[in-house]
Amino acid sequence: MSGPTGEVYRIDWLPGTDTLRGRCHCGREHTAQDPAEMWEWMLAHPRGHMTGAPREDSA
């Protein structure tokens, strides 16, 4: 998914699990088993934030 400013958001399935991993253009990551929860995190992730070292939010 790409936002209006060209930011790229990715959601990957972790093989062998029911887990999805979402990655924001800033490098922040989040894992969840529910696709709706993952999209809610992606859409609620702060806009205009600075890029930096990847961090993970646990489900």
PyMOL Python script that loads the backbone (N, CA, C, O; Angstrom):
from pymol import cmd

cmd.read_pdbstr("""\
ATOM      1  N   MET A   1       0.858  -1.173   0.000  1.00  0.00           N
ATOM      2  CA  MET A   1       0.000   0.000   0.000  1.00  0.00           C
ATOM      3  C   MET A   1       0.895   1.224   0.000  1.00  0.00           C
ATOM      4  O   MET A   1       1.904   1.248   0.705  1.00  0.00           O
ATOM      5  N   SER A   2       0.558   2.213  -0.754  1.00  0.00           N
ATOM      6  CA  SER A   2       1.322   3.438  -0.810  1.00  0.00           C
ATOM      7  C   SER A   2       0.403   4.609  -0.499  1.00  0.00           C
ATOM      8  O   SER A   2      -0.690   4.714  -1.055  1.00  0.00           O
ATOM      9  N   GLY A   3       0.846   5.482   0.385  1.00  0.00           N
ATOM     10  CA  GLY A   3       0.052   6.642   0.757  1.00  0.00           C
ATOM     11  C   GLY A   3       0.165   7.746  -0.276  1.00  0.00           C
ATOM     12  O   GLY A   3       0.941   7.621  -1.224  1.00  0.00           O
ATOM     13  N   PRO A   4      -0.599   8.840  -0.116  1.00  0.00           N
ATOM     14  CA  PRO A   4      -0.594   9.926  -1.090  1.00  0.00           C
ATOM     15  C   PRO A   4       0.758  10.626  -1.194  1.00  0.00           C
ATOM     16  O   PRO A   4       1.029  11.292  -2.193  1.00  0.00           O
ATOM     17  N   THR A   5       1.599  10.487  -0.194  1.00  0.00           N
ATOM     18  CA  THR A   5       2.919  11.125  -0.241  1.00  0.00           C
ATOM     19  C   THR A   5       4.008  10.152  -0.661  1.00  0.00           C
ATOM     20  O   THR A   5       5.193  10.478  -0.588  1.00  0.00           O
ATOM     21  N   GLY A   6       3.621   8.959  -1.099  1.00  0.00           N
ATOM     22  CA  GLY A   6       4.588   7.985  -1.589  1.00  0.00           C
ATOM     23  C   GLY A   6       5.163   7.081  -0.517  1.00  0.00           C
ATOM     24  O   GLY A   6       6.058   6.286  -0.804  1.00  0.00           O
ATOM     25  N   GLU A   7       4.666   7.181   0.731  1.00  0.00           N
ATOM     26  CA  GLU A   7       5.132   6.280   1.772  1.00  0.00           C
ATOM     27  C   GLU A   7       4.705   4.862   1.438  1.00  0.00           C
ATOM     28  O   GLU A   7       3.627   4.645   0.886  1.00  0.00           O
ATOM     29  N   VAL A   8       5.540   3.910   1.769  1.00  0.00           N
ATOM     30  CA  VAL A   8       5.237   2.512   1.459  1.00  0.00           C
ATOM     31  C   VAL A   8       4.998   1.751   2.753  1.00  0.00           C
ATOM     32  O   VAL A   8       5.799   1.814   3.686  1.00  0.00           O
ATOM     33  N   TYR A   9       3.895   1.038   2.796  1.00  0.00           N
ATOM     34  CA  TYR A   9       3.545   0.185   3.923  1.00  0.00           C
ATOM     35  C   TYR A   9       3.486  -1.245   3.390  1.00  0.00           C
ATOM     36  O   TYR A   9       2.916  -1.485   2.325  1.00  0.00           O
ATOM     37  N   ARG A  10       4.063  -2.188   4.114  1.00  0.00           N
ATOM     38  CA  ARG A  10       4.072  -3.580   3.677  1.00  0.00           C
ATOM     39  C   ARG A  10       3.483  -4.472   4.761  1.00  0.00           C
ATOM     40  O   ARG A  10       3.670  -4.247   5.956  1.00  0.00           O
ATOM     41  N   ILE A  11       2.767  -5.493   4.300  1.00  0.00           N
ATOM     42  CA  ILE A  11       2.290  -6.535   5.191  1.00  0.00           C
ATOM     43  C   ILE A  11       2.742  -7.857   4.606  1.00  0.00           C
ATOM     44  O   ILE A  11       2.428  -8.185   3.461  1.00  0.00           O
ATOM     45  N   ASP A  12       3.485  -8.618   5.406  1.00  0.00           N
ATOM     46  CA  ASP A  12       3.992  -9.918   4.987  1.00  0.00           C
ATOM     47  C   ASP A  12       3.397 -10.992   5.881  1.00  0.00           C
ATOM     48  O   ASP A  12       3.122 -10.758   7.058  1.00  0.00           O
ATOM     49  N   TRP A  13       3.204 -12.162   5.312  1.00  0.00           N
ATOM     50  CA  TRP A  13       2.786 -13.334   6.068  1.00  0.00           C
ATOM     51  C   TRP A  13       4.052 -14.065   6.477  1.00  0.00           C
ATOM     52  O   TRP A  13       4.940 -14.266   5.649  1.00  0.00           O
ATOM     53  N   LEU A  14       4.153 -14.468   7.739  1.00  0.00           N
ATOM     54  CA  LEU A  14       5.307 -15.215   8.223  1.00  0.00           C
ATOM     55  C   LEU A  14       5.029 -16.697   7.994  1.00  0.00           C
ATOM     56  O   LEU A  14       4.199 -17.278   8.693  1.00  0.00           O
ATOM     57  N   PRO A  15       5.705 -17.320   7.031  1.00  0.00           N
ATOM     58  CA  PRO A  15       5.443 -18.718   6.674  1.00  0.00           C
ATOM     59  C   PRO A  15       5.482 -19.651   7.887  1.00  0.00           C
ATOM     60  O   PRO A  15       6.314 -19.501   8.781  1.00  0.00           O
ATOM     61  N   GLY A  16       4.567 -20.607   7.891  1.00  0.00           N
ATOM     62  CA  GLY A  16       4.492 -21.580   8.970  1.00  0.00           C
ATOM     63  C   GLY A  16       3.745 -21.077  10.192  1.00  0.00           C
ATOM     64  O   GLY A  16       3.664 -21.778  11.200  1.00  0.00           O
ATOM     65  N   THR A  17       3.196 -19.859  10.112  1.00  0.00           N
ATOM     66  CA  THR A  17       2.452 -19.285  11.239  1.00  0.00           C
ATOM     67  C   THR A  17       1.161 -18.662  10.723  1.00  0.00           C
ATOM     68  O   THR A  17       0.919 -18.621   9.517  1.00  0.00           O
ATOM     69  N   ASP A  18       0.351 -18.188  11.628  1.00  0.00           N
ATOM     70  CA  ASP A  18      -0.836 -17.405  11.283  1.00  0.00           C
ATOM     71  C   ASP A  18      -0.565 -15.924  11.514  1.00  0.00           C
ATOM     72  O   ASP A  18      -1.497 -15.136  11.674  1.00  0.00           O
ATOM     73  N   THR A  19       0.701 -15.550  11.530  1.00  0.00           N
ATOM     74  CA  THR A  19       1.115 -14.200  11.894  1.00  0.00           C
ATOM     75  C   THR A  19       1.401 -13.346  10.671  1.00  0.00           C
ATOM     76  O   THR A  19       2.032 -13.789   9.711  1.00  0.00           O
ATOM     77  N   LEU A  20       0.920 -12.112  10.730  1.00  0.00           N
ATOM     78  CA  LEU A  20       1.216 -11.102   9.726  1.00  0.00           C
ATOM     79  C   LEU A  20       2.185 -10.103  10.338  1.00  0.00           C
ATOM     80  O   LEU A  20       2.098  -9.795  11.527  1.00  0.00           O
ATOM     81  N   ARG A  21       3.109  -9.596   9.524  1.00  0.00           N
ATOM     82  CA  ARG A  21       4.046  -8.570   9.991  1.00  0.00           C
ATOM     83  C   ARG A  21       3.878  -7.355   9.089  1.00  0.00           C
ATOM     84  O   ARG A  21       4.043  -7.444   7.872  1.00  0.00           O
ATOM     85  N   GLY A  22       3.554  -6.236   9.689  1.00  0.00           N
ATOM     86  CA  GLY A  22       3.400  -4.989   8.946  1.00  0.00           C
ATOM     87  C   GLY A  22       4.621  -4.121   9.155  1.00  0.00           C
ATOM     88  O   GLY A  22       5.189  -4.069  10.245  1.00  0.00           O
ATOM     89  N   ARG A  23       5.020  -3.433   8.081  1.00  0.00           N
ATOM     90  CA  ARG A  23       6.169  -2.525   8.150  1.00  0.00           C
ATOM     91  C   ARG A  23       5.786  -1.181   7.556  1.00  0.00           C
ATOM     92  O   ARG A  23       5.271  -1.103   6.441  1.00  0.00           O
ATOM     93  N   CYS A  24       6.043  -0.142   8.305  1.00  0.00           N
ATOM     94  CA  CYS A  24       5.814   1.221   7.854  1.00  0.00           C
ATOM     95  C   CYS A  24       7.045   1.701   7.087  1.00  0.00           C
ATOM     96  O   CYS A  24       8.121   1.114   7.194  1.00  0.00           O
ATOM     97  N   HIS A  25       6.875   2.769   6.317  1.00  0.00           N
ATOM     98  CA  HIS A  25       8.011   3.357   5.600  1.00  0.00           C
ATOM     99  C   HIS A  25       9.105   3.835   6.550  1.00  0.00           C
ATOM    100  O   HIS A  25      10.257   3.970   6.139  1.00  0.00           O
ATOM    101  N   CYS A  26       8.764   4.092   7.812  1.00  0.00           N
ATOM    102  CA  CYS A  26       9.746   4.566   8.790  1.00  0.00           C
ATOM    103  C   CYS A  26      10.563   3.426   9.378  1.00  0.00           C
ATOM    104  O   CYS A  26      11.543   3.664  10.084  1.00  0.00           O
ATOM    105  N   GLY A  27      10.167   2.185   9.091  1.00  0.00           N
ATOM    106  CA  GLY A  27      10.886   1.036   9.614  1.00  0.00           C
ATOM    107  C   GLY A  27      10.223   0.386  10.809  1.00  0.00           C
ATOM    108  O   GLY A  27      10.639  -0.692  11.233  1.00  0.00           O
ATOM    109  N   ARG A  28       9.203   1.016  11.360  1.00  0.00           N
ATOM    110  CA  ARG A  28       8.496   0.442  12.509  1.00  0.00           C
ATOM    111  C   ARG A  28       7.722  -0.793  12.076  1.00  0.00           C
ATOM    112  O   ARG A  28       7.166  -0.823  10.979  1.00  0.00           O
ATOM    113  N   GLU A  29       7.682  -1.810  12.927  1.00  0.00           N
ATOM    114  CA  GLU A  29       7.010  -3.067  12.620  1.00  0.00           C
ATOM    115  C   GLU A  29       5.960  -3.398  13.673  1.00  0.00           C
ATOM    116  O   GLU A  29       6.038  -2.957  14.819  1.00  0.00           O
ATOM    117  N   HIS A  30       4.977  -4.187  13.251  1.00  0.00           N
ATOM    118  CA  HIS A  30       3.906  -4.647  14.139  1.00  0.00           C
ATOM    119  C   HIS A  30       3.499  -6.036  13.669  1.00  0.00           C
ATOM    120  O   HIS A  30       3.449  -6.290  12.465  1.00  0.00           O
ATOM    121  N   THR A  31       3.208  -6.932  14.595  1.00  0.00           N
ATOM    122  CA  THR A  31       2.744  -8.265  14.227  1.00  0.00           C
ATOM    123  C   THR A  31       1.342  -8.488  14.784  1.00  0.00           C
ATOM    124  O   THR A  31       0.994  -7.998  15.858  1.00  0.00           O
ATOM    125  N   ALA A  32       0.549  -9.238  14.027  1.00  0.00           N
ATOM    126  CA  ALA A  32      -0.820  -9.559  14.434  1.00  0.00           C
ATOM    127  C   ALA A  32      -1.287 -10.774  13.652  1.00  0.00           C
ATOM    128  O   ALA A  32      -0.755 -11.076  12.583  1.00  0.00           O
ATOM    129  N   GLN A  33      -2.272 -11.465  14.182  1.00  0.00           N
ATOM    130  CA  GLN A  33      -2.866 -12.593  13.469  1.00  0.00           C
ATOM    131  C   GLN A  33      -4.110 -12.177  12.706  1.00  0.00           C
ATOM    132  O   GLN A  33      -4.513 -12.864  11.768  1.00  0.00           O
ATOM    133  N   ASP A  34      -4.716 -11.087  13.082  1.00  0.00           N
ATOM    134  CA  ASP A  34      -5.950 -10.606  12.464  1.00  0.00           C
ATOM    135  C   ASP A  34      -5.632  -9.552  11.402  1.00  0.00           C
ATOM    136  O   ASP A  34      -5.064  -8.508  11.724  1.00  0.00           O
ATOM    137  N   PRO A  35      -5.991  -9.810  10.137  1.00  0.00           N
ATOM    138  CA  PRO A  35      -5.702  -8.830   9.081  1.00  0.00           C
ATOM    139  C   PRO A  35      -6.331  -7.455   9.349  1.00  0.00           C
ATOM    140  O   PRO A  35      -5.725  -6.426   9.049  1.00  0.00           O
ATOM    141  N   ALA A  36      -7.546  -7.438   9.914  1.00  0.00           N
ATOM    142  CA  ALA A  36      -8.191  -6.155  10.205  1.00  0.00           C
ATOM    143  C   ALA A  36      -7.392  -5.373  11.244  1.00  0.00           C
ATOM    144  O   ALA A  36      -7.241  -4.158  11.124  1.00  0.00           O
ATOM    145  N   GLU A  37      -6.882  -6.059  12.256  1.00  0.00           N
ATOM    146  CA  GLU A  37      -6.051  -5.400  13.270  1.00  0.00           C
ATOM    147  C   GLU A  37      -4.798  -4.815  12.629  1.00  0.00           C
ATOM    148  O   GLU A  37      -4.371  -3.713  12.971  1.00  0.00           O
ATOM    149  N   MET A  38      -4.215  -5.563  11.696  1.00  0.00           N
ATOM    150  CA  MET A  38      -3.005  -5.085  11.035  1.00  0.00           C
ATOM    151  C   MET A  38      -3.281  -3.807  10.240  1.00  0.00           C
ATOM    152  O   MET A  38      -2.516  -2.846  10.323  1.00  0.00           O
ATOM    153  N   TRP A  39      -4.369  -3.796   9.473  1.00  0.00           N
ATOM    154  CA  TRP A  39      -4.691  -2.600   8.694  1.00  0.00           C
ATOM    155  C   TRP A  39      -5.034  -1.421   9.596  1.00  0.00           C
ATOM    156  O   TRP A  39      -4.690  -0.280   9.286  1.00  0.00           O
ATOM    157  N   GLU A  40      -5.709  -1.690  10.708  1.00  0.00           N
ATOM    158  CA  GLU A  40      -6.001  -0.608  11.650  1.00  0.00           C
ATOM    159  C   GLU A  40      -4.715   0.008  12.174  1.00  0.00           C
ATOM    160  O   GLU A  40      -4.620   1.229  12.306  1.00  0.00           O
ATOM    161  N   TRP A  41      -3.711  -0.835  12.479  1.00  0.00           N
ATOM    162  CA  TRP A  41      -2.428  -0.316  12.941  1.00  0.00           C
ATOM    163  C   TRP A  41      -1.780   0.530  11.841  1.00  0.00           C
ATOM    164  O   TRP A  41      -1.287   1.628  12.095  1.00  0.00           O
ATOM    165  N   MET A  42      -1.791  -0.004  10.613  1.00  0.00           N
ATOM    166  CA  MET A  42      -1.177   0.721   9.498  1.00  0.00           C
ATOM    167  C   MET A  42      -1.828   2.088   9.309  1.00  0.00           C
ATOM    168  O   MET A  42      -1.138   3.099   9.181  1.00  0.00           O
ATOM    169  N   LEU A  43      -3.150   2.113   9.293  1.00  0.00           N
ATOM    170  CA  LEU A  43      -3.855   3.360   9.044  1.00  0.00           C
ATOM    171  C   LEU A  43      -3.765   4.337  10.208  1.00  0.00           C
ATOM    172  O   LEU A  43      -3.861   5.547  10.006  1.00  0.00           O
ATOM    173  N   ALA A  44      -3.581   3.831  11.424  1.00  0.00           N
ATOM    174  CA  ALA A  44      -3.483   4.689  12.601  1.00  0.00           C
ATOM    175  C   ALA A  44      -2.048   5.125  12.885  1.00  0.00           C
ATOM    176  O   ALA A  44      -1.825   6.013  13.708  1.00  0.00           O
ATOM    177  N   HIS A  45      -1.075   4.514  12.216  1.00  0.00           N
ATOM    178  CA  HIS A  45       0.336   4.848  12.455  1.00  0.00           C
ATOM    179  C   HIS A  45       0.553   6.329  12.165  1.00  0.00           C
ATOM    180  O   HIS A  45       0.046   6.835  11.164  1.00  0.00           O
ATOM    181  N   PRO A  46       1.285   7.027  13.008  1.00  0.00           N
ATOM    182  CA  PRO A  46       1.440   8.481  12.875  1.00  0.00           C
ATOM    183  C   PRO A  46       1.953   8.916  11.503  1.00  0.00           C
ATOM    184  O   PRO A  46       2.844   8.295  10.923  1.00  0.00           O
ATOM    185  N   ARG A  47       1.372   9.983  11.013  1.00  0.00           N
ATOM    186  CA  ARG A  47       1.818  10.586   9.752  1.00  0.00           C
ATOM    187  C   ARG A  47       2.871  11.651  10.069  1.00  0.00           C
ATOM    188  O   ARG A  47       2.800  12.310  11.107  1.00  0.00           O
ATOM    189  N   GLY A  48       3.828  11.812   9.188  1.00  0.00           N
ATOM    190  CA  GLY A  48       4.833  12.849   9.352  1.00  0.00           C
ATOM    191  C   GLY A  48       5.903  12.518  10.370  1.00  0.00           C
ATOM    192  O   GLY A  48       6.686  13.392  10.742  1.00  0.00           O
ATOM    193  N   HIS A  49       5.957  11.285  10.828  1.00  0.00           N
ATOM    194  CA  HIS A  49       6.958  10.920  11.817  1.00  0.00           C
ATOM    195  C   HIS A  49       8.315  10.741  11.151  1.00  0.00           C
ATOM    196  O   HIS A  49       8.404  10.521   9.943  1.00  0.00           O
ATOM    197  N   MET A  50       9.336  10.837  11.930  1.00  0.00           N
ATOM    198  CA  MET A  50      10.697  10.725  11.414  1.00  0.00           C
ATOM    199  C   MET A  50      11.060   9.262  11.209  1.00  0.00           C
ATOM    200  O   MET A  50      10.579   8.383  11.923  1.00  0.00           O
ATOM    201  N   THR A  51      11.914   9.016  10.226  1.00  0.00           N
ATOM    202  CA  THR A  51      12.427   7.672  10.038  1.00  0.00           C
ATOM    203  C   THR A  51      13.532   7.439  11.048  1.00  0.00           C
ATOM    204  O   THR A  51      14.152   8.387  11.530  1.00  0.00           O
ATOM    205  N   GLY A  52      13.775   6.200  11.362  1.00  0.00           N
ATOM    206  CA  GLY A  52      14.792   5.873  12.340  1.00  0.00           C
ATOM    207  C   GLY A  52      14.976   4.384  12.417  1.00  0.00           C
ATOM    208  O   GLY A  52      14.563   3.646  11.522  1.00  0.00           O
ATOM    209  N   ALA A  53      15.593   3.946  13.482  1.00  0.00           N
ATOM    210  CA  ALA A  53      15.838   2.520  13.671  1.00  0.00           C
ATOM    211  C   ALA A  53      14.512   1.778  13.772  1.00  0.00           C
ATOM    212  O   ALA A  53      13.587   2.251  14.433  1.00  0.00           O
ATOM    213  N   PRO A  54      14.410   0.623  13.126  1.00  0.00           N
ATOM    214  CA  PRO A  54      13.169  -0.156  13.204  1.00  0.00           C
ATOM    215  C   PRO A  54      12.841  -0.533  14.646  1.00  0.00           C
ATOM    216  O   PRO A  54      13.725  -0.899  15.420  1.00  0.00           O
ATOM    217  N   ARG A  55      11.568  -0.440  14.993  1.00  0.00           N
ATOM    218  CA  ARG A  55      11.076  -0.861  16.303  1.00  0.00           C
ATOM    219  C   ARG A  55       9.914  -1.778  16.064  1.00  0.00           C
ATOM    220  O   ARG A  55       9.283  -1.724  15.009  1.00  0.00           O
ATOM    221  N   GLU A  56       9.618  -2.621  17.030  1.00  0.00           N
ATOM    222  CA  GLU A  56       8.505  -3.550  16.866  1.00  0.00           C
ATOM    223  C   GLU A  56       7.472  -3.307  17.946  1.00  0.00           C
ATOM    224  O   GLU A  56       7.808  -3.140  19.118  1.00  0.00           O
ATOM    225  N   ASP A  57       6.205  -3.289  17.538  1.00  0.00           N
ATOM    226  CA  ASP A  57       5.075  -3.248  18.450  1.00  0.00           C
ATOM    227  C   ASP A  57       4.532  -4.651  18.504  1.00  0.00           C
ATOM    228  O   ASP A  57       4.186  -5.211  17.463  1.00  0.00           O
ATOM    229  N   SER A  58       4.444  -5.232  19.664  1.00  0.00           N
ATOM    230  CA  SER A  58       3.925  -6.600  19.786  1.00  0.00           C
ATOM    231  C   SER A  58       2.419  -6.586  19.711  1.00  0.00           C
ATOM    232  O   SER A  58       1.758  -5.627  20.108  1.00  0.00           O
ATOM    233  N   ALA A  59       1.894  -7.681  19.189  1.00  0.00           N
ATOM    234  CA  ALA A  59       0.429  -7.831  19.095  1.00  0.00           C
ATOM    235  C   ALA A  59      -0.137  -8.146  20.446  1.00  0.00           C
ATOM    236  O   ALA A  59      -1.349  -8.310  20.584  1.00  0.00           O
TER     237      ALA A  59
END
""", "prot")
cmd.dss("prot")
cmd.show_as("cartoon", "prot")
cmd.util.cbc("prot")
cmd.orient("prot")
